[in-house]
């Protein structure tokens, strides 16, 4: 996609388990600026993406300042075929494609011509290696066609179907450590937590973190304190795991009890996170993981980056849209939400 001197991007659309995120950017002189953002509750949370989601989005976009019907969609995560492969280093160019496709199909027991595929090779290393680490992702044709038809029926023109991890790496470009250093991007989602490793700007490895979604923390607070789910969700957004944080009028005893649960949740996550961090440091060599970025709804927990940094001994930063690109004052609150980072990366598909 070629950008004019001042133009608007397509609309990046990221449909999660609980919410629909959308972003549109403006490009002026080769620089991105937030044009419109949307965080919309899904009509049917937890269900497969369907007509209700597309219609709800279509009704909300214009009201929130979006322009046009061109969209870039994130492929549904639960449908994707993923694999971390090693390709012979002497094989280059077009010859890599059939090797990756056949191996990805074999690992998932599907025909190699039944999916679209993208892959990334880790080339940025000075270490001589007989095999090249390669991250491959496939989207089955049936899943892609169903998703595209759903949004087309609602009046959208889908110009790109992208992998969420690739969009995240694209959005986080300004905060990625330079190759051969590795950046770990931790997505703290409602129903799942994952970590993506990026060398320079190339995704090289991705892994789910078991037993640490933000929905689990909210459910624990609901059960322990008898809070309504929405109140528990609000607590998570205002009370961080560290001591000495300002949290308004809460009494000291209640605050300590709530923070105990919040801290236990994130301490568990940190223990789980050490495993893929150690794997990445040993498997990919070079300078290892030098920076960790937090995205997703859970990254909005107060002072979480500092809490992680103290315990991991690695630089940790939040990566909300406001941390990555310029945004106008009237969109400051929305741009500060790290759940919208993937949508921003989708909006940048094919751009500079």
Secondary structure, DSSP 8 states (H G I E B T S, - for coil): ----SEEE--EEEEE-SSEEEEEEEEEETTEEEEEEEEEEE-TTTTS---HHHHHHHHHHHGGGT---SEEEEE--GGGEEEEEEEEETT--TTHHHHHHHHHHHHHHTS-TTSEEEEEEE-----S--SEEEEEEEEEEHHHHHHHHHHHHHTT-EEEEEE-HHHHHHHHGGGG---TTSEEEEEEE-SS-EEEEEEETTEEEEEEEETT--HHHHHHHHHHHH---HHHHHHHHTT--SSTT---TT--HHHHHHHHHHHHHHHHHHHHHHHHHHHHHHHHS-TT-EEEEEEESGGGGSTTHHHHHHHHH-SEEEE--HHHHSB--GGGHHHHT-GGGHHHHHHHTTT--
